[in-house]
C-alpha cells in the first residue's frame, strides 16, 4: 500500500497530474485497485503516480481519460509532464524544436535524439542519469512525436562517420539503431547524410550544433558544452553557421550513399558476434 502524501499541485507538472488523478478518482468513487483494474495496472502504480513518485506514460493517460470520462484531461497534461522530465537547461530548446518547421543538425558524437531507438537512448542516458533513465527516456520519446505529426518539420541530419562506429549499449543495440536510421529513407521530410572520415578537416570540427527555422520567427542556433546550452538568434552567427552547414552537406555523402554506408557498417561491424566463445545453436 502506497502511503498518501500531500501534494502541492503548483510544485511541478508531475505533482499537478498526481493531484488531479487522486481528485478525479475519488470523485468517481473508485479506490486505487478498482481504477487499476480499469486501466490494466496495479493499485500500487496508481498510488505511485498519485504521489508523484512515478512518471505516467501517454498510453496510461489515454486509458485514464476513458476510465474516468475526463474529456481528455490527462492527454492534455501528459505532454507537460513528460517535457518536465528533460533536463531543465534543455527544456527551452525542446520547446523551440517542437515549433520549428526546418531542423538542420550536425552530430559529431551520437545519433540525434529524434532518431534514437529506445535501447540506444537508454544506454546514453544511463551514463549521466542512472537513477532517472525511465523518466528521461519518456521525455525524449515525447520529443520524437513531432516526427509523427500531420505536418512534421523537415529534418536534415549530418552524422559524422564516427557516430556509426562508436558502440553504444551493445552490438545488438547498434545494429537496431542503424537499421532504424535506414527506415527514414521512406520519409521524404527526413534526410540523413554521413560525413565520411575521408572528408578530413571540416567546418563541423567546432562541435555538434543545430539550426532551427520557423514560419514567422527568427532562426535559432543551438549548441551545448558540458552542462551549459547556448541558444541564440544572433543573425551574424546564424549566417556563419548556415554557411558552415551547407559546406558540411557538400562534403558529406549523398543520402543514398550515406544509407549504403550505414548498411555496410551495420553488417560488417554489428552483423554478427565474432567472439571465440559465441556459438550458433543448430
C-alpha positions in Angstrom: 0.0 0.0 0.0 1.5 3.3 -1.1 1.3 6.0 1.7 -0.7 9.0 0.7 1.2 12.2 0.8 0.0 15.7 0.4 0.9 17.2 -2.9 1.4 20.9 -3.9 -0.2 20.9 -7.4 1.8 24.0 -8.3 5.2 22.3 -7.5 5.6 20.7 -10.8 3.5 19.2 -13.7 4.0 15.8 -12.2 2.6 16.9 -8.9 -0.4 18.5 -10.6 -1.0 15.3 -12.6 -0.9 13.3 -9.4 -3.3 15.5 -7.5 -5.7 15.6 -10.4 -5.6 11.8 -10.7 -6.4 11.4 -7.0 -9.2 14.1 -7.1 -10.9 12.6 -10.2 -10.5 9.0 -9.0 -12.1 9.9 -5.6 -14.9 11.9 -7.4 -15.7 8.8 -9.4 -16.0 6.7 -6.2 -13.1 4.4 -7.1 -10.3 3.1 -4.9 -6.8 2.6 -6.4 -7.3 -1.1 -7.0 -10.6 -0.5 -8.9 -9.1 2.1 -11.1 -6.1 0.0 -11.7 -8.3 -2.8 -12.9 -10.0 -0.4 -15.4 -6.7 0.8 -16.9 -4.8 -2.6 -16.7 -2.3 -1.8 -13.9 -1.7 -2.4 -10.2 -3.1 -0.3 -7.4 0.5 0.3 -6.4 1.2 2.0 -9.7 -1.9 4.2 -9.3 -0.6 5.2 -5.8 2.9 6.0 -7.0 1.6 8.3 -9.8 -0.8 10.0 -7.4 2.1 10.6 -5.1 4.3 11.9 -7.9 6.8 9.1 -7.4 6.3 7.6 -10.9 6.0 9.2 -14.3 2.9 8.2 -16.2 3.0 7.2 -19.9 0.9 8.6 -22.7 -0.9 5.2 -23.1 -1.7 5.2 -19.4 -3.1 8.8 -19.7 -5.3 7.9 -22.6 -6.7 4.9 -20.6 -7.4 7.2 -17.6 -9.4 9.6 -19.7 -11.6 6.8 -20.9 -12.0 5.2 -17.4 -12.7 8.4 -15.6 -14.5 10.1 -18.5 -12.4 13.3 -18.2 -12.8 14.6 -21.7 -9.1 14.4 -22.3 -7.7 16.0 -19.2 -4.8 13.6 -18.8 -4.0 13.5 -22.5 -3.5 17.3 -22.3 -1.5 17.1 -19.2 0.9 14.3 -20.2 2.9 16.4 -22.7 3.8 18.9 -19.9 4.7 16.1 -17.5 7.0 14.4 -19.9 8.6 17.6 -21.1 9.4 18.4 -17.4 11.5 15.2 -17.2 14.0 16.7 -19.6 17.0 18.5 -18.0 16.0 22.0 -17.0 18.6 23.6 -19.2 17.4 21.6 -22.2 13.7 22.4 -21.9 13.8 25.7 -23.7 15.5 24.1 -26.7 12.8 21.3 -26.7 10.1 24.0 -26.9 11.8 25.6 -29.9 12.4 22.2 -31.6 8.7 21.4 -31.3 7.8 24.7 -33.1 10.4 24.5 -35.8 9.5 23.9 -39.4 13.0 23.1 -40.5 15.7 21.4 -38.4 19.3 21.1 -39.6 21.7 19.4 -37.2 25.3 18.2 -37.3 26.1 15.4 -34.8 29.7 14.6 -34.1 29.2 12.1 -31.2 25.8 10.4 -31.1 22.6 9.9 -33.1 20.3 12.9 -32.9 17.7 12.5 -30.2 14.7 12.5 -32.5 16.1 9.4 -34.4 17.2 7.3 -31.4 15.9 3.9 -30.6 14.9 3.1 -27.0 17.9 0.8 -26.3 20.3 3.4 -27.7 18.8 6.3 -25.9 18.6 4.4 -22.6 22.2 3.4 -22.9 23.2 7.1 -23.4 21.0 8.3 -20.5 22.4 5.7 -18.1 25.8 7.4 -18.2 24.7 10.6 -16.6 21.3 9.8 -15.2 21.4 6.2 -14.0 18.6 6.7 -11.5 16.3 8.5 -13.9 16.6 6.6 -17.1 12.8 5.7 -17.3 11.8 9.3 -16.8 14.4 10.8 -19.1 13.6 8.4 -21.9 9.9 9.2 -21.6 10.8 12.8 -22.1 12.9 12.0 -25.2 10.2 9.8 -26.6 7.8 12.7 -26.3 10.2 14.9 -28.3 10.1 12.3 -31.1 6.3 12.7 -31.5 6.9 15.8 -33.7 8.0 13.5 -36.5 4.6 11.8 -36.4 2.6 15.0 -36.8 0.4 15.5 -39.8 2.8 18.3 -40.9 6.2 17.3 -39.4 9.2 19.6 -39.6 11.8 18.9 -42.3 14.7 17.3 -40.6 18.2 17.2 -42.1 20.9 15.4 -40.2 24.6 15.2 -41.0 26.3 12.5 -38.9 30.0 12.2 -38.5 31.0 8.6 -39.6 32.5 8.2 -36.1 28.9 8.0 -34.7 28.3 4.8 -36.7 31.4 3.1 -35.3 31.0 4.2 -31.6 29.4 1.3 -29.9 26.7 2.5 -27.6 25.0 -0.1 -25.4 25.9 -3.3 -27.3 26.4 -4.7 -30.7 22.7 -5.5 -30.9 21.7 -2.0 -29.8 23.9 -0.5 -32.6 22.5 -2.9 -35.2 19.0 -2.0 -34.2 19.8 1.7 -34.2 21.5 1.7 -37.6 18.6 -0.3 -39.0 16.3 2.3 -37.6 18.1 5.1 -39.4 17.6 3.2 -42.7 13.8 3.3 -42.2 13.8 7.1 -42.6 14.6 6.6 -46.3 10.9 6.2 -46.7 10.2 9.6 -45.2 10.8 12.5 -47.7 11.0 15.1 -45.0 13.8 13.3 -43.2 17.3 13.4 -44.8 20.4 11.7 -43.3 23.9 12.3 -44.6 27.1 10.8 -43.3 30.3 12.9 -43.3 33.0 10.3 -44.0 36.4 10.0 -42.4 37.8 10.7 -45.9 36.4 14.3 -45.7 39.4 15.2 -43.5 39.2 18.5 -41.7 35.9 20.3 -41.9 33.8 23.1 -40.5 32.0 20.8 -38.1 35.1 20.2 -36.1 34.0 23.0 -33.8 31.4 20.5 -32.5 27.8 19.5 -32.7 25.3 22.2 -33.5 21.7 22.6 -34.6 19.9 25.3 -36.7 16.1 25.8 -36.2 14.0 27.7 -38.7 10.4 28.9 -38.1 7.5 30.2 -40.2 7.4 33.6 -38.6 10.2 33.8 -36.0 13.9 34.4 -36.4 16.2 31.4 -36.9 17.8 29.8 -33.8 21.3 28.4 -33.4 21.8 25.8 -30.6 24.9 24.1 -29.3 26.0 22.5 -26.0 29.0 22.4 -23.7 29.2 20.1 -20.8 26.1 21.4 -19.0 25.6 24.8 -20.5 23.5 25.2 -23.6 24.0 28.1 -26.0 20.9 29.2 -27.9 20.8 32.5 -29.9 19.1 34.3 -32.7 22.2 36.4 -33.5 22.0 37.0 -37.3 25.7 37.1 -37.7 26.2 33.7 -36.0 23.2 32.2 -37.9 24.7 33.3 -41.2 28.1 31.9 -40.3 26.8 28.5 -39.2 24.3 28.3 -42.1 27.2 28.6 -44.5 29.2 26.1 -42.4 26.3 23.7 -42.5 26.0 24.0 -46.3 29.7 23.1 -46.5 29.1 20.1 -44.3 26.3 18.9 -46.6 28.5 19.4 -49.6 31.4 17.4 -48.1 29.1 14.6 -46.8 27.9 11.6 -48.8 24.6 11.9 -50.6 21.6 10.5 -48.7 21.7 7.4 -50.9 25.4 6.9 -50.5 25.0 7.5 -46.7 22.4 4.8 -46.5 24.7 2.4 -48.2 27.5 3.2 -45.8 25.2 2.8 -42.8 24.0 -0.6 -44.1 27.6 -1.7 -44.6 28.8 -0.6 -41.2 25.7 -2.3 -39.7 26.6 -5.6 -41.4 30.4 -5.6 -41.1 30.7 -4.2 -37.6 27.5 -5.3 -35.9 26.1 -8.0 -38.1 27.5 -11.0 -36.2 29.3 -11.8 -33.0 33.0 -12.6 -33.7 33.9 -13.6 -30.2 35.5 -17.0 -30.0 33.1 -18.2 -27.3 30.0 -17.2 -29.4 28.1 -20.3 -30.6 25.3 -20.8 -33.1 22.6 -23.1 -31.9 21.6 -25.5 -34.6 
